[in-house]
Amino acid sequence: MSVQKVSAAGTSIWLDDLSRAKITSTEAHALPARIKNSGVVGVTTNPSIFSAAISGAAEYAADIAAMKSAPVDEVVKKLTTDDVRQACELFTSLYQATHGVDGRVSIEVDPRLAHDTEGTIAAGKELWSIIDRPNVMIKVPATLEGLPAITALIAAGISVNVTLIFSVKRYGQVIEAYMKGIEQCENPTQVHSVASFFISRIDSSIDALLKANGSTEATALLGKAAIANAHLAYQLFEEKFSSSKWQGLATKGAHKQRPLWASTGVKDPAYEDTRYVVELIAPDTVNTMPQSTLDALIDHGVVRGNTITGNYAEAVEVLKALSALGISLDDVTTELEIDGVKKFAQAWDELLENVKAAQQG
């Protein structure tokens, strides 16, 4: 089975989806069945996922009605943290069996705080306290303001999923922020972290530029940028987590911050729908995938083992070729971070509006 091959090669399968219906249902696509049959060992959420799950869904109506006069922010906080706590409980045995590596459920701080360091730290600590489960991970965006928040939360013993990473340069800063937090942490043995590196959005942006160029050289590079970028991120992971600095922290019981491949649903129908899974397999990684990608992997995924290590020279050539065409990956990743923060904030605002309307209805 393809999911078993992915896991055996060192890549943990997490599901990028959550709703109350999926937590409680006994159907094949629900979370309990996914854990039992589909190799799923973790879950990630984001503001867009919560907006889609909660807006207009009948299973939240009673809770919203019970908090009719409460501030809408408090209602949304209760709905989302209740769901995440329940999901954490579904993963308790996996969390224990993997000594905290997997069995994780991620929840993001209010995305409107993406450029507010102190606000992010306070929100992260509050979510950690409200959910009160050791296998929750607090998601913090990898903005410049988010970096010191990551350090502070890790130092406080809180497990963090760093999200919205697009560039290898920013990823290096994320690793430094994590290690700095570990250095300040009283008991690093209990702290785990992943660094969520976004994939498909990079190809969407770069491919548009390549198609606009239209040359033979540009056409040859279609669909190559995102995977090359991720491969070089993994090369940096290997380098940083084999350094003497890390070895010193590891002797104190610290755990590697694993790269997590996010946004792995293929947006261009011209591409194989499992490419952002099968081309990104290596030890100590996570792939968080939407339901459709997981189903495609189960149905027809061709897993070839480790597809990252050893491909670094080829990845460098791809980026050089893009640069030769005047395409700046740095410019693209900077825009994607800005856009990613904006989209999550918009999704959160939509969720607040929809819950507010339900309170009044």
DRENGUGU-566950 format. One record per residue (C-alpha): z, y, x; residue in one letter; chain. Coordinates in steps of 0.001 Angstrom, whole numbers, plus 500000, padded with zeros to 6 digits. Layout:
+--------+--------+--------+---+---+
|     pz |     py |     px | r | c |
+--------+--------+--------+---+---+
|      Z |      Y |      X | A | A |
...
+--------+--------+--------+---+---+
END
This chain:
+--------+--------+--------+---+---+
|     pz |     py |     px | r | c |
+--------+--------+--------+---+---+
| 500000 | 500000 | 500000 | M | A |
| 498972 | 503390 | 501394 | S | A |
| 502313 | 505111 | 500755 | V | A |
| 504107 | 502428 | 502761 | Q | A |
| 501670 | 502949 | 505647 | K | A |
| 502318 | 506690 | 505575 | V | A |
| 506072 | 506128 | 505673 | S | A |
| 505779 | 503478 | 508402 | A | A |
| 503868 | 505963 | 510588 | A | A |
| 506790 | 508395 | 510386 | G | A |
| 505759 | 510778 | 507595 | T | A |
| 508209 | 511073 | 504694 | S | A |
| 506638 | 511518 | 501255 | I | A |
| 508228 | 514238 | 499178 | W | A |
| 507006 | 515339 | 495745 | L | A |
| 506155 | 519003 | 495228 | D | A |
| 507136 | 519081 | 491576 | D | A |
| 510215 | 519081 | 489353 | L | A |
| 511107 | 519573 | 485712 | S | A |
| 513880 | 518341 | 483439 | R | A |
| 511416 | 516076 | 481642 | A | A |
| 510457 | 514419 | 484942 | K | A |
| 514118 | 513898 | 485853 | I | A |
| 515098 | 512174 | 482609 | T | A |
| 511888 | 510372 | 481621 | S | A |
| 511305 | 506655 | 482157 | T | A |
| 507529 | 507078 | 482388 | E | A |
| 505518 | 506073 | 485482 | A | A |
| 504944 | 509675 | 486604 | H | A |
| 508585 | 510684 | 486211 | A | A |
| 510879 | 511070 | 489181 | L | A |
| 512971 | 507879 | 488854 | P | A |
| 509788 | 505752 | 488767 | A | A |
| 508281 | 507735 | 491654 | R | A |
| 511363 | 507023 | 493760 | I | A |
| 511279 | 503335 | 492854 | K | A |
| 507533 | 502667 | 493077 | N | A |
| 505670 | 505476 | 494881 | S | A |
| 507554 | 505932 | 498141 | G | A |
| 508921 | 509351 | 497157 | V | A |
| 512020 | 510191 | 499228 | V | A |
| 512445 | 513892 | 498451 | G | A |
| 511430 | 516797 | 496205 | V | A |
| 510468 | 520397 | 496775 | T | A |
| 510390 | 523182 | 494212 | T | A |
| 509218 | 526765 | 494285 | N | A |
| 509125 | 529693 | 491834 | P | A |
| 505676 | 528681 | 490546 | S | A |
| 506853 | 525119 | 489839 | I | A |
| 509924 | 526347 | 487946 | F | A |
| 507851 | 528840 | 485967 | S | A |
| 505443 | 526093 | 484895 | A | A |
| 508294 | 523669 | 484132 | A | A |
| 510580 | 525932 | 482120 | I | A |
| 508271 | 528365 | 480302 | S | A |
| 507929 | 527142 | 476735 | G | A |
| 509367 | 523673 | 477418 | A | A |
| 511448 | 522369 | 474511 | A | A |
| 514038 | 520615 | 476681 | E | A |
| 515397 | 523967 | 477893 | Y | A |
| 515655 | 525563 | 474429 | A | A |
| 519266 | 524531 | 473743 | A | A |
| 520515 | 525864 | 477085 | D | A |
| 518668 | 529155 | 476602 | I | A |
| 520026 | 529500 | 473065 | A | A |
| 523579 | 528841 | 474311 | A | A |
| 523178 | 531735 | 476772 | M | A |
| 521477 | 534081 | 474314 | K | A |
| 523474 | 537126 | 475365 | S | A |
| 523650 | 536361 | 479116 | A | A |
| 521562 | 538285 | 481680 | P | A |
| 518208 | 536537 | 482073 | V | A |
| 518735 | 536108 | 485836 | D | A |
| 521895 | 534107 | 485127 | E | A |
| 520096 | 531921 | 482583 | V | A |
| 517293 | 531089 | 485012 | V | A |
| 519811 | 530430 | 487793 | K | A |
| 521639 | 527947 | 485557 | K | A |
| 518465 | 526162 | 484395 | L | A |
| 517056 | 525767 | 487903 | T | A |
| 520295 | 524793 | 489641 | T | A |
| 521130 | 522267 | 486902 | D | A |
| 517741 | 520602 | 487405 | D | A |
| 518098 | 520540 | 491167 | V | A |
| 521637 | 519127 | 490972 | R | A |
| 520430 | 516314 | 488695 | Q | A |
| 517541 | 515581 | 491055 | A | A |
| 519962 | 515508 | 493997 | C | A |
| 521948 | 512833 | 492188 | E | A |
| 518839 | 510697 | 491731 | L | A |
| 518386 | 510777 | 495514 | F | A |
| 522023 | 510156 | 496522 | T | A |
| 521532 | 506570 | 497680 | S | A |
| 518380 | 507501 | 499649 | L | A |
| 520226 | 510407 | 501231 | Y | A |
| 523028 | 508078 | 502310 | Q | A |
| 520688 | 505313 | 503504 | A | A |
| 518714 | 507731 | 505709 | T | A |
| 521865 | 509484 | 507006 | H | A |
| 520769 | 512775 | 505473 | G | A |
| 517207 | 512822 | 506792 | V | A |
| 515587 | 512209 | 503395 | D | A |
| 516805 | 512129 | 499803 | G | A |
| 516499 | 515918 | 499833 | R | A |
| 515818 | 518415 | 497027 | V | A |
| 514800 | 521989 | 497898 | S | A |
| 515416 | 525158 | 495895 | I | A |
| 514215 | 528614 | 496907 | E | A |
| 516239 | 531799 | 497005 | V | A |
| 515012 | 534525 | 494645 | D | A |
| 511548 | 535301 | 496105 | P | A |
| 512078 | 539006 | 495505 | R | A |
| 514539 | 538874 | 498430 | L | A |
| 511857 | 537825 | 500944 | A | A |
| 512282 | 541061 | 502930 | H | A |
| 516058 | 541382 | 502447 | D | A |
| 517996 | 539533 | 505155 | T | A |
| 521519 | 540050 | 503798 | E | A |
| 520418 | 539422 | 500220 | G | A |
| 518798 | 536136 | 501283 | T | A |
| 521931 | 535003 | 503140 | I | A |
| 524121 | 535782 | 500119 | A | A |
| 521706 | 534085 | 497683 | A | A |
| 521417 | 531018 | 499926 | G | A |
| 525191 | 530612 | 500135 | K | A |
| 525511 | 531083 | 496373 | E | A |
| 522881 | 528417 | 495573 | L | A |
| 524519 | 526012 | 498056 | W | A |
| 527878 | 526552 | 496343 | S | A |
| 526561 | 526311 | 492759 | I | A |
| 524577 | 523101 | 493292 | I | A |
| 527363 | 521642 | 495422 | D | A |
| 525493 | 518564 | 496615 | R | A |
| 525118 | 517706 | 500309 | P | A |
| 521443 | 516757 | 499915 | N | A |
| 520228 | 520107 | 498605 | V | A |
| 518110 | 522276 | 500924 | M | A |
| 517924 | 526029 | 500504 | I | A |
| 514392 | 527398 | 500881 | K | A |
| 514020 | 530618 | 502844 | V | A |
| 510630 | 532272 | 503465 | P | A |
| 509593 | 532658 | 507105 | A | A |
| 509190 | 536431 | 506900 | T | A |
| 510485 | 538510 | 509812 | L | A |
| 513481 | 539397 | 507631 | E | A |
| 513941 | 535733 | 506749 | G | A |
| 514350 | 534608 | 510378 | L | A |
| 517906 | 535964 | 510897 | P | A |
| 518832 | 534633 | 507444 | A | A |
| 517747 | 531153 | 508568 | I | A |
| 519985 | 531441 | 511626 | T | A |
| 522955 | 532613 | 509543 | A | A |
| 522635 | 529862 | 506933 | L | A |
| 522228 | 527115 | 509540 | I | A |
| 525239 | 528524 | 511427 | A | A |
| 527220 | 528298 | 508166 | A | A |
| 526392 | 524586 | 507912 | G | A |
| 523786 | 524957 | 505169 | I | A |
| 520624 | 522821 | 505316 | S | A |
| 517475 | 524961 | 505135 | V | A |
| 513840 | 524399 | 504209 | N | A |
| 511911 | 527239 | 505844 | V | A |
| 508895 | 527994 | 503668 | T | A |
| 505647 | 529998 | 503757 | L | A |
| 504808 | 529323 | 507417 | I | A |
| 501122 | 529874 | 508162 | F | A |
| 500816 | 530621 | 511891 | S | A |
| 501843 | 528653 | 514967 | V | A |
| 503312 | 531860 | 516411 | K | A |
| 505620 | 532347 | 513408 | R | A |
| 506482 | 528644 | 513501 | Y | A |
| 507717 | 529124 | 517075 | G | A |
| 509997 | 531922 | 515834 | Q | A |
| 511268 | 529636 | 513064 | V | A |
| 512201 | 526952 | 515592 | I | A |
| 514043 | 529556 | 517685 | E | A |
| 515903 | 530801 | 514585 | A | A |
| 516921 | 527221 | 513782 | Y | A |
| 518134 | 526447 | 517305 | M | A |
| 520085 | 529703 | 517402 | K | A |
| 521796 | 528703 | 514140 | G | A |
| 522586 | 525243 | 515510 | I | A |
| 524159 | 526841 | 518608 | E | A |
| 526510 | 528795 | 516321 | Q | A |
| 527248 | 525914 | 513930 | C | A |
| 530684 | 524257 | 514132 | E | A |
| 529421 | 520864 | 512973 | N | A |
| 525628 | 520532 | 513465 | P | A |
| 525732 | 516795 | 512679 | T | A |
| 525743 | 517624 | 508950 | Q | A |
| 522887 | 520145 | 509044 | V | A |
| 519232 | 519235 | 508475 | H | A |
| 516165 | 521434 | 508284 | S | A |
| 512427 | 521272 | 507701 | V | A |
| 509779 | 523879 | 508498 | A | A |
| 507168 | 524074 | 505738 | S | A |
| 503752 | 524756 | 507238 | F | A |
| 501142 | 525616 | 504593 | F | A |
| 497762 | 523873 | 504794 | I | A |
| 495138 | 524222 | 502041 | S | A |
| 495401 | 527988 | 501635 | R | A |
| 494234 | 528415 | 505233 | I | A |
| 491031 | 526458 | 504602 | D | A |
| 490403 | 528371 | 501376 | S | A |
| 490560 | 531686 | 503227 | S | A |
| 488727 | 530634 | 506407 | I | A |
| 486014 | 528730 | 504524 | D | A |
| 485223 | 531848 | 502473 | A | A |
| 484635 | 533748 | 505723 | L | A |
| 482531 | 530917 | 507163 | L | A |
| 480378 | 530737 | 504035 | K | A |
| 479885 | 534488 | 504150 | A | A |
| 478688 | 534104 | 507759 | N | A |
| 476283 | 531342 | 506767 | G | A |
| 475202 | 530354 | 510284 | S | A |
| 474844 | 526761 | 511478 | T | A |
| 477868 | 527270 | 513726 | E | A |
| 479928 | 528549 | 510806 | A | A |
| 478896 | 525718 | 508495 | T | A |
| 479936 | 523174 | 511129 | A | A |
| 483479 | 524571 | 511026 | L | A |
| 484020 | 524328 | 507260 | L | A |
| 487262 | 522550 | 506396 | G | A |
| 488474 | 522305 | 509997 | K | A |
| 490781 | 525304 | 510447 | A | A |
| 493840 | 524190 | 508475 | A | A |
| 494116 | 520749 | 510059 | I | A |
| 493533 | 522154 | 513561 | A | A |
| 496225 | 524777 | 512960 | N | A |
| 498676 | 522097 | 511783 | A | A |
| 497904 | 519859 | 514752 | H | A |
| 498768 | 522699 | 517137 | L | A |
| 501969 | 523330 | 515179 | A | A |
| 502952 | 519711 | 515759 | Y | A |
| 502162 | 520076 | 519461 | Q | A |
| 504630 | 522990 | 519539 | L | A |
| 507196 | 520864 | 517684 | F | A |
| 506887 | 518142 | 520328 | E | A |
| 507223 | 520698 | 523115 | E | A |
| 510225 | 522568 | 521687 | K | A |
| 512145 | 519471 | 520646 | F | A |
| 511764 | 517793 | 524026 | S | A |
| 512936 | 520895 | 525923 | S | A |
| 516135 | 520999 | 527971 | S | A |
| 517518 | 523571 | 525526 | K | A |
| 517096 | 521133 | 522651 | W | A |
| 518462 | 518196 | 524635 | Q | A |
| 521684 | 520120 | 525065 | G | A |
| 521944 | 520694 | 521314 | L | A |
| 521008 | 517087 | 520530 | A | A |
| 523968 | 515843 | 522590 | T | A |
| 526191 | 517697 | 520111 | K | A |
| 524647 | 515696 | 517267 | G | A |
| 522016 | 518198 | 516140 | A | A |
| 518957 | 516956 | 514242 | H | A |
| 515350 | 517967 | 514891 | K | A |
| 513881 | 520436 | 512434 | Q | A |
| 510976 | 518384 | 511095 | R | A |
| 507569 | 519921 | 510346 | P | A |
| 506753 | 519670 | 506636 | L | A |
| 503142 | 519896 | 505493 | W | A |
| 503043 | 521940 | 502288 | A | A |
| 500213 | 523067 | 500017 | S | A |
| 498533 | 519714 | 500595 | T | A |
| 496589 | 519558 | 497347 | G | A |
| 492881 | 519932 | 498147 | V | A |
| 491401 | 523010 | 496485 | K | A |
| 487725 | 522425 | 497381 | D | A |
| 486227 | 519490 | 495407 | P | A |
| 483733 | 518965 | 498243 | A | A |
| 486557 | 517558 | 500380 | Y | A |
| 488268 | 514172 | 500221 | E | A |
| 491297 | 514660 | 497992 | D | A |
| 493667 | 512908 | 500416 | T | A |
| 492553 | 514709 | 503598 | R | A |
| 495692 | 516863 | 503909 | Y | A |
| 497766 | 513692 | 503921 | V | A |
| 495779 | 511201 | 505994 | V | A |
| 494857 | 513754 | 508700 | E | A |
| 498464 | 514928 | 509081 | L | A |
| 500430 | 511775 | 509811 | I | A |
| 502820 | 511593 | 512767 | A | A |
| 506458 | 510706 | 513514 | P | A |
| 509201 | 513083 | 512318 | D | A |
| 507070 | 514823 | 509687 | T | A |
| 507225 | 515333 | 505926 | V | A |
| 504353 | 515774 | 503495 | N | A |
| 505272 | 517332 | 500172 | T | A |
| 502429 | 516715 | 497764 | M | A |
| 501625 | 517480 | 494133 | P | A |
| 501422 | 514634 | 491629 | Q | A |
| 497615 | 514496 | 491749 | S | A |
| 497532 | 514138 | 495540 | T | A |
| 500162 | 511412 | 495493 | L | A |
| 498169 | 509534 | 492831 | D | A |
| 494988 | 509881 | 494903 | A | A |
| 496802 | 508556 | 497972 | L | A |
| 498071 | 505537 | 496027 | I | A |
| 494674 | 504895 | 494454 | D | A |
| 492285 | 505248 | 497399 | H | A |
| 493984 | 506787 | 500433 | G | A |
| 492789 | 505363 | 503774 | V | A |
| 495710 | 505631 | 506186 | V | A |
| 494861 | 505353 | 509883 | R | A |
| 498330 | 505799 | 511353 | G | A |
| 499156 | 508760 | 513593 | N | A |
| 496270 | 511233 | 513221 | T | A |
| 497840 | 514208 | 515008 | I | A |
| 498970 | 513283 | 518511 | T | A |
| 496088 | 513369 | 520965 | G | A |
| 493921 | 515738 | 518914 | N | A |
| 495219 | 518953 | 520440 | Y | A |
| 492215 | 519729 | 522684 | A | A |
| 489881 | 519342 | 519704 | E | A |
| 492095 | 521646 | 517627 | A | A |
| 491977 | 524319 | 520333 | V | A |
| 488161 | 524100 | 520358 | E | A |
| 488039 | 524667 | 516586 | V | A |
| 490094 | 527848 | 516896 | L | A |
| 488003 | 529044 | 519835 | K | A |
| 484833 | 528502 | 517814 | A | A |
| 486280 | 530512 | 514906 | L | A |
| 487184 | 533324 | 517274 | S | A |
| 483649 | 533290 | 518718 | A | A |
| 482364 | 533976 | 515194 | L | A |
| 484697 | 536955 | 514902 | G | A |
| 487121 | 535175 | 512576 | I | A |
| 490752 | 535970 | 513394 | S | A |
| 493169 | 533238 | 512354 | L | A |
| 496019 | 535688 | 513034 | D | A |
| 494618 | 538148 | 510508 | D | A |
| 494155 | 535404 | 507926 | V | A |
| 497681 | 533975 | 508340 | T | A |
| 499225 | 537458 | 508154 | T | A |
| 497436 | 538095 | 504848 | E | A |
| 498412 | 534662 | 503535 | L | A |
| 502104 | 535306 | 504189 | E | A |
| 501938 | 538628 | 502329 | I | A |
| 500029 | 536995 | 499469 | D | A |
| 502364 | 533972 | 499374 | G | A |
| 505466 | 536144 | 499019 | V | A |
| 503729 | 538203 | 496327 | K | A |
| 502597 | 535167 | 494318 | K | A |
| 506071 | 533581 | 494304 | F | A |
| 507641 | 536893 | 493220 | A | A |
| 505074 | 537199 | 490420 | Q | A |
| 505788 | 533628 | 489270 | A | A |
| 509513 | 534416 | 489222 | W | A |
| 508955 | 537578 | 487207 | D | A |
| 506840 | 535606 | 484716 | E | A |
| 509606 | 533013 | 484384 | L | A |
| 512219 | 535712 | 483757 | L | A |
| 509988 | 537315 | 481117 | E | A |
| 509345 | 534001 | 479365 | N | A |
| 513040 | 533062 | 479304 | V | A |
| 513928 | 536544 | 478068 | K | A |
| 511416 | 536145 | 475233 | A | A |
| 512922 | 532734 | 474387 | A | A |
| 516429 | 534302 | 474293 | Q | A |
| 515209 | 536873 | 471793 | Q | A |
| 513225 | 534328 | 469783 | G | A |
+--------+--------+--------+---+---+
END
